[in-house]
């Protein structure tokens, strides 16, 4: 096994997740399978594959990108129109950093 139970619990703690013992065991097994698959992929010979500088390709006029042009910005009211909770002209979000 490549992943230990302690590592699964550590990552879950970083993500602020509370896992049962059964969930930890299942995730450890799933993560092991993922790493085994990555090991198989690493065995492939990619020496003849050209490296990619970016995913965009030279498509000329057919590219689905719009021109970068100056446009008016959203008003504060428009930006907050669909916010579930707002106040004092700002988005209000739940506290997520402290437990």
Chimera marker file (.cmm) of the C-alpha trace (Angstrom):
<marker_set name="trace">
<marker id="1" x="0.000" y="0.000" z="0.000" r="1" g="1" b="0" radius="0.5"/>
<marker id="2" x="1.313" y="3.428" z="-0.941" r="1" g="1" b="0" radius="0.5"/>
<marker id="3" x="-1.057" y="5.504" z="1.205" r="1" g="1" b="0" radius="0.5"/>
<marker id="4" x="-1.289" y="5.042" z="4.927" r="1" g="1" b="0" radius="0.5"/>
<marker id="5" x="-4.325" y="5.593" z="7.099" r="1" g="1" b="0" radius="0.5"/>
<marker id="6" x="-2.495" y="8.472" z="8.809" r="1" g="1" b="0" radius="0.5"/>
<marker id="7" x="-1.926" y="10.192" z="5.444" r="1" g="1" b="0" radius="0.5"/>
<marker id="8" x="-5.611" y="9.880" z="4.560" r="1" g="1" b="0" radius="0.5"/>
<marker id="9" x="-6.568" y="11.353" z="7.928" r="1" g="1" b="0" radius="0.5"/>
<marker id="10" x="-4.008" y="14.162" z="7.487" r="1" g="1" b="0" radius="0.5"/>
<marker id="11" x="-5.388" y="15.127" z="4.056" r="1" g="1" b="0" radius="0.5"/>
<marker id="12" x="-8.957" y="14.897" z="5.358" r="1" g="1" b="0" radius="0.5"/>
<marker id="13" x="-7.992" y="17.188" z="8.226" r="1" g="1" b="0" radius="0.5"/>
<marker id="14" x="-6.492" y="19.704" z="5.775" r="1" g="1" b="0" radius="0.5"/>
<marker id="15" x="-9.775" y="19.631" z="3.849" r="1" g="1" b="0" radius="0.5"/>
<marker id="16" x="-11.690" y="19.984" z="7.115" r="1" g="1" b="0" radius="0.5"/>
<marker id="17" x="-13.447" y="16.650" z="6.559" r="1" g="1" b="0" radius="0.5"/>
<marker id="18" x="-14.617" y="14.348" z="9.299" r="1" g="1" b="0" radius="0.5"/>
<marker id="19" x="-14.351" y="10.758" z="8.094" r="1" g="1" b="0" radius="0.5"/>
<marker id="20" x="-15.524" y="7.527" z="9.656" r="1" g="1" b="0" radius="0.5"/>
<marker id="21" x="-13.120" y="4.589" z="9.925" r="1" g="1" b="0" radius="0.5"/>
<marker id="22" x="-14.933" y="2.923" z="7.012" r="1" g="1" b="0" radius="0.5"/>
<marker id="23" x="-14.539" y="6.042" z="4.852" r="1" g="1" b="0" radius="0.5"/>
<marker id="24" x="-10.834" y="6.257" z="5.681" r="1" g="1" b="0" radius="0.5"/>
<marker id="25" x="-10.346" y="2.616" z="4.666" r="1" g="1" b="0" radius="0.5"/>
<marker id="26" x="-12.275" y="3.116" z="1.415" r="1" g="1" b="0" radius="0.5"/>
<marker id="27" x="-10.398" y="6.310" z="0.519" r="1" g="1" b="0" radius="0.5"/>
<marker id="28" x="-7.032" y="4.683" z="1.266" r="1" g="1" b="0" radius="0.5"/>
<marker id="29" x="-7.908" y="1.860" z="-1.108" r="1" g="1" b="0" radius="0.5"/>
<marker id="30" x="-9.164" y="4.285" z="-3.791" r="1" g="1" b="0" radius="0.5"/>
<marker id="31" x="-6.045" y="6.443" z="-3.503" r="1" g="1" b="0" radius="0.5"/>
<marker id="32" x="-3.853" y="3.359" z="-3.798" r="1" g="1" b="0" radius="0.5"/>
<marker id="33" x="-5.610" y="2.405" z="-7.034" r="1" g="1" b="0" radius="0.5"/>
<marker id="34" x="-5.082" y="5.908" z="-8.402" r="1" g="1" b="0" radius="0.5"/>
<marker id="35" x="-1.367" y="5.804" z="-7.580" r="1" g="1" b="0" radius="0.5"/>
<marker id="36" x="-1.019" y="2.333" z="-9.113" r="1" g="1" b="0" radius="0.5"/>
<marker id="37" x="-2.590" y="3.686" z="-12.302" r="1" g="1" b="0" radius="0.5"/>
<marker id="38" x="-0.166" y="6.636" z="-12.262" r="1" g="1" b="0" radius="0.5"/>
<marker id="39" x="2.731" y="4.188" z="-11.952" r="1" g="1" b="0" radius="0.5"/>
<marker id="40" x="1.496" y="2.383" z="-15.072" r="1" g="1" b="0" radius="0.5"/>
<marker id="41" x="1.264" y="5.696" z="-16.938" r="1" g="1" b="0" radius="0.5"/>
<marker id="42" x="4.803" y="6.589" z="-15.870" r="1" g="1" b="0" radius="0.5"/>
<marker id="43" x="6.051" y="3.415" z="-17.579" r="1" g="1" b="0" radius="0.5"/>
<marker id="44" x="5.013" y="4.784" z="-20.997" r="1" g="1" b="0" radius="0.5"/>
<marker id="45" x="7.767" y="6.056" z="-23.279" r="1" g="1" b="0" radius="0.5"/>
<marker id="46" x="6.971" y="9.704" z="-23.979" r="1" g="1" b="0" radius="0.5"/>
<marker id="47" x="10.427" y="10.644" z="-25.276" r="1" g="1" b="0" radius="0.5"/>
<marker id="48" x="9.068" y="11.163" z="-28.824" r="1" g="1" b="0" radius="0.5"/>
<marker id="49" x="6.118" y="13.305" z="-27.742" r="1" g="1" b="0" radius="0.5"/>
<marker id="50" x="6.590" y="17.016" z="-28.361" r="1" g="1" b="0" radius="0.5"/>
<marker id="51" x="6.106" y="19.101" z="-25.218" r="1" g="1" b="0" radius="0.5"/>
<marker id="52" x="3.127" y="21.445" z="-25.265" r="1" g="1" b="0" radius="0.5"/>
<marker id="53" x="3.698" y="25.072" z="-24.407" r="1" g="1" b="0" radius="0.5"/>
<marker id="54" x="-0.029" y="25.712" z="-23.993" r="1" g="1" b="0" radius="0.5"/>
<marker id="55" x="-3.326" y="24.070" z="-24.776" r="1" g="1" b="0" radius="0.5"/>
<marker id="56" x="-4.434" y="26.798" z="-27.195" r="1" g="1" b="0" radius="0.5"/>
<marker id="57" x="-3.586" y="26.157" z="-30.788" r="1" g="1" b="0" radius="0.5"/>
<marker id="58" x="-3.045" y="28.459" z="-33.730" r="1" g="1" b="0" radius="0.5"/>
<marker id="59" x="-6.615" y="28.533" z="-35.041" r="1" g="1" b="0" radius="0.5"/>
<marker id="60" x="-6.678" y="31.974" z="-36.621" r="1" g="1" b="0" radius="0.5"/>
<marker id="61" x="-10.201" y="33.256" z="-37.140" r="1" g="1" b="0" radius="0.5"/>
<marker id="62" x="-11.837" y="30.016" z="-35.964" r="1" g="1" b="0" radius="0.5"/>
<marker id="63" x="-10.612" y="30.355" z="-32.372" r="1" g="1" b="0" radius="0.5"/>
<marker id="64" x="-13.438" y="30.680" z="-29.856" r="1" g="1" b="0" radius="0.5"/>
<marker id="65" x="-11.803" y="33.615" z="-28.093" r="1" g="1" b="0" radius="0.5"/>
<marker id="66" x="-13.360" y="37.062" z="-27.999" r="1" g="1" b="0" radius="0.5"/>
<marker id="67" x="-11.439" y="40.263" z="-28.544" r="1" g="1" b="0" radius="0.5"/>
<marker id="68" x="-10.057" y="41.785" z="-25.375" r="1" g="1" b="0" radius="0.5"/>
<marker id="69" x="-11.809" y="45.108" z="-25.424" r="1" g="1" b="0" radius="0.5"/>
<marker id="70" x="-12.635" y="47.636" z="-22.749" r="1" g="1" b="0" radius="0.5"/>
<marker id="71" x="-16.185" y="47.416" z="-21.457" r="1" g="1" b="0" radius="0.5"/>
<marker id="72" x="-18.029" y="49.065" z="-18.590" r="1" g="1" b="0" radius="0.5"/>
<marker id="73" x="-17.729" y="47.268" z="-15.266" r="1" g="1" b="0" radius="0.5"/>
<marker id="74" x="-20.640" y="45.888" z="-13.284" r="1" g="1" b="0" radius="0.5"/>
<marker id="75" x="-22.209" y="48.169" z="-10.764" r="1" g="1" b="0" radius="0.5"/>
<marker id="76" x="-22.000" y="47.097" z="-7.138" r="1" g="1" b="0" radius="0.5"/>
<marker id="77" x="-25.751" y="46.446" z="-7.112" r="1" g="1" b="0" radius="0.5"/>
<marker id="78" x="-25.563" y="44.265" z="-10.240" r="1" g="1" b="0" radius="0.5"/>
<marker id="79" x="-22.633" y="42.290" z="-8.846" r="1" g="1" b="0" radius="0.5"/>
<marker id="80" x="-24.515" y="41.591" z="-5.596" r="1" g="1" b="0" radius="0.5"/>
<marker id="81" x="-27.918" y="40.994" z="-7.218" r="1" g="1" b="0" radius="0.5"/>
<marker id="82" x="-27.738" y="37.182" z="-6.980" r="1" g="1" b="0" radius="0.5"/>
<marker id="83" x="-25.701" y="36.942" z="-3.774" r="1" g="1" b="0" radius="0.5"/>
<marker id="84" x="-27.436" y="34.777" z="-1.171" r="1" g="1" b="0" radius="0.5"/>
<marker id="85" x="-26.293" y="37.155" z="1.577" r="1" g="1" b="0" radius="0.5"/>
<marker id="86" x="-24.804" y="40.617" z="1.230" r="1" g="1" b="0" radius="0.5"/>
<marker id="87" x="-24.296" y="43.630" z="3.399" r="1" g="1" b="0" radius="0.5"/>
<marker id="88" x="-22.484" y="46.967" z="3.359" r="1" g="1" b="0" radius="0.5"/>
<marker id="89" x="-21.905" y="46.523" z="-0.369" r="1" g="1" b="0" radius="0.5"/>
<marker id="90" x="-20.016" y="43.234" z="0.052" r="1" g="1" b="0" radius="0.5"/>
<marker id="91" x="-20.610" y="39.507" z="-0.292" r="1" g="1" b="0" radius="0.5"/>
<marker id="92" x="-21.088" y="37.818" z="3.065" r="1" g="1" b="0" radius="0.5"/>
<marker id="93" x="-19.694" y="34.297" z="3.288" r="1" g="1" b="0" radius="0.5"/>
<marker id="94" x="-19.502" y="31.771" z="6.120" r="1" g="1" b="0" radius="0.5"/>
<marker id="95" x="-16.325" y="31.555" z="8.151" r="1" g="1" b="0" radius="0.5"/>
<marker id="96" x="-14.237" y="28.720" z="6.727" r="1" g="1" b="0" radius="0.5"/>
<marker id="97" x="-10.734" y="29.201" z="8.101" r="1" g="1" b="0" radius="0.5"/>
<marker id="98" x="-11.362" y="28.526" z="11.778" r="1" g="1" b="0" radius="0.5"/>
<marker id="99" x="-13.153" y="25.461" z="13.025" r="1" g="1" b="0" radius="0.5"/>
<link id1="1" id2="2" r="1" g="1" b="0" radius="0.2"/>
<link id1="2" id2="3" r="1" g="1" b="0" radius="0.2"/>
<link id1="3" id2="4" r="1" g="1" b="0" radius="0.2"/>
<link id1="4" id2="5" r="1" g="1" b="0" radius="0.2"/>
<link id1="5" id2="6" r="1" g="1" b="0" radius="0.2"/>
<link id1="6" id2="7" r="1" g="1" b="0" radius="0.2"/>
<link id1="7" id2="8" r="1" g="1" b="0" radius="0.2"/>
<link id1="8" id2="9" r="1" g="1" b="0" radius="0.2"/>
<link id1="9" id2="10" r="1" g="1" b="0" radius="0.2"/>
<link id1="10" id2="11" r="1" g="1" b="0" radius="0.2"/>
<link id1="11" id2="12" r="1" g="1" b="0" radius="0.2"/>
<link id1="12" id2="13" r="1" g="1" b="0" radius="0.2"/>
<link id1="13" id2="14" r="1" g="1" b="0" radius="0.2"/>
<link id1="14" id2="15" r="1" g="1" b="0" radius="0.2"/>
<link id1="15" id2="16" r="1" g="1" b="0" radius="0.2"/>
<link id1="16" id2="17" r="1" g="1" b="0" radius="0.2"/>
<link id1="17" id2="18" r="1" g="1" b="0" radius="0.2"/>
<link id1="18" id2="19" r="1" g="1" b="0" radius="0.2"/>
<link id1="19" id2="20" r="1" g="1" b="0" radius="0.2"/>
<link id1="20" id2="21" r="1" g="1" b="0" radius="0.2"/>
<link id1="21" id2="22" r="1" g="1" b="0" radius="0.2"/>
<link id1="22" id2="23" r="1" g="1" b="0" radius="0.2"/>
<link id1="23" id2="24" r="1" g="1" b="0" radius="0.2"/>
<link id1="24" id2="25" r="1" g="1" b="0" radius="0.2"/>
<link id1="25" id2="26" r="1" g="1" b="0" radius="0.2"/>
<link id1="26" id2="27" r="1" g="1" b="0" radius="0.2"/>
<link id1="27" id2="28" r="1" g="1" b="0" radius="0.2"/>
<link id1="28" id2="29" r="1" g="1" b="0" radius="0.2"/>
<link id1="29" id2="30" r="1" g="1" b="0" radius="0.2"/>
<link id1="30" id2="31" r="1" g="1" b="0" radius="0.2"/>
<link id1="31" id2="32" r="1" g="1" b="0" radius="0.2"/>
<link id1="32" id2="33" r="1" g="1" b="0" radius="0.2"/>
<link id1="33" id2="34" r="1" g="1" b="0" radius="0.2"/>
<link id1="34" id2="35" r="1" g="1" b="0" radius="0.2"/>
<link id1="35" id2="36" r="1" g="1" b="0" radius="0.2"/>
<link id1="36" id2="37" r="1" g="1" b="0" radius="0.2"/>
<link id1="37" id2="38" r="1" g="1" b="0" radius="0.2"/>
<link id1="38" id2="39" r="1" g="1" b="0" radius="0.2"/>
<link id1="39" id2="40" r="1" g="1" b="0" radius="0.2"/>
<link id1="40" id2="41" r="1" g="1" b="0" radius="0.2"/>
<link id1="41" id2="42" r="1" g="1" b="0" radius="0.2"/>
<link id1="42" id2="43" r="1" g="1" b="0" radius="0.2"/>
<link id1="43" id2="44" r="1" g="1" b="0" radius="0.2"/>
<link id1="44" id2="45" r="1" g="1" b="0" radius="0.2"/>
<link id1="45" id2="46" r="1" g="1" b="0" radius="0.2"/>
<link id1="46" id2="47" r="1" g="1" b="0" radius="0.2"/>
<link id1="47" id2="48" r="1" g="1" b="0" radius="0.2"/>
<link id1="48" id2="49" r="1" g="1" b="0" radius="0.2"/>
<link id1="49" id2="50" r="1" g="1" b="0" radius="0.2"/>
<link id1="50" id2="51" r="1" g="1" b="0" radius="0.2"/>
<link id1="51" id2="52" r="1" g="1" b="0" radius="0.2"/>
<link id1="52" id2="53" r="1" g="1" b="0" radius="0.2"/>
<link id1="53" id2="54" r="1" g="1" b="0" radius="0.2"/>
<link id1="54" id2="55" r="1" g="1" b="0" radius="0.2"/>
<link id1="55" id2="56" r="1" g="1" b="0" radius="0.2"/>
<link id1="56" id2="57" r="1" g="1" b="0" radius="0.2"/>
<link id1="57" id2="58" r="1" g="1" b="0" radius="0.2"/>
<link id1="58" id2="59" r="1" g="1" b="0" radius="0.2"/>
<link id1="59" id2="60" r="1" g="1" b="0" radius="0.2"/>
<link id1="60" id2="61" r="1" g="1" b="0" radius="0.2"/>
<link id1="61" id2="62" r="1" g="1" b="0" radius="0.2"/>
<link id1="62" id2="63" r="1" g="1" b="0" radius="0.2"/>
<link id1="63" id2="64" r="1" g="1" b="0" radius="0.2"/>
<link id1="64" id2="65" r="1" g="1" b="0" radius="0.2"/>
<link id1="65" id2="66" r="1" g="1" b="0" radius="0.2"/>
<link id1="66" id2="67" r="1" g="1" b="0" radius="0.2"/>
<link id1="67" id2="68" r="1" g="1" b="0" radius="0.2"/>
<link id1="68" id2="69" r="1" g="1" b="0" radius="0.2"/>
<link id1="69" id2="70" r="1" g="1" b="0" radius="0.2"/>
<link id1="70" id2="71" r="1" g="1" b="0" radius="0.2"/>
<link id1="71" id2="72" r="1" g="1" b="0" radius="0.2"/>
<link id1="72" id2="73" r="1" g="1" b="0" radius="0.2"/>
<link id1="73" id2="74" r="1" g="1" b="0" radius="0.2"/>
<link id1="74" id2="75" r="1" g="1" b="0" radius="0.2"/>
<link id1="75" id2="76" r="1" g="1" b="0" radius="0.2"/>
<link id1="76" id2="77" r="1" g="1" b="0" radius="0.2"/>
<link id1="77" id2="78" r="1" g="1" b="0" radius="0.2"/>
<link id1="78" id2="79" r="1" g="1" b="0" radius="0.2"/>
<link id1="79" id2="80" r="1" g="1" b="0" radius="0.2"/>
<link id1="80" id2="81" r="1" g="1" b="0" radius="0.2"/>
<link id1="81" id2="82" r="1" g="1" b="0" radius="0.2"/>
<link id1="82" id2="83" r="1" g="1" b="0" radius="0.2"/>
<link id1="83" id2="84" r="1" g="1" b="0" radius="0.2"/>
<link id1="84" id2="85" r="1" g="1" b="0" radius="0.2"/>
<link id1="85" id2="86" r="1" g="1" b="0" radius="0.2"/>
<link id1="86" id2="87" r="1" g="1" b="0" radius="0.2"/>
<link id1="87" id2="88" r="1" g="1" b="0" radius="0.2"/>
<link id1="88" id2="89" r="1" g="1" b="0" radius="0.2"/>
<link id1="89" id2="90" r="1" g="1" b="0" radius="0.2"/>
<link id1="90" id2="91" r="1" g="1" b="0" radius="0.2"/>
<link id1="91" id2="92" r="1" g="1" b="0" radius="0.2"/>
<link id1="92" id2="93" r="1" g="1" b="0" radius="0.2"/>
<link id1="93" id2="94" r="1" g="1" b="0" radius="0.2"/>
<link id1="94" id2="95" r="1" g="1" b="0" radius="0.2"/>
<link id1="95" id2="96" r="1" g="1" b="0" radius="0.2"/>
<link id1="96" id2="97" r="1" g="1" b="0" radius="0.2"/>
<link id1="97" id2="98" r="1" g="1" b="0" radius="0.2"/>
<link id1="98" id2="99" r="1" g="1" b="0" radius="0.2"/>
</marker_set>
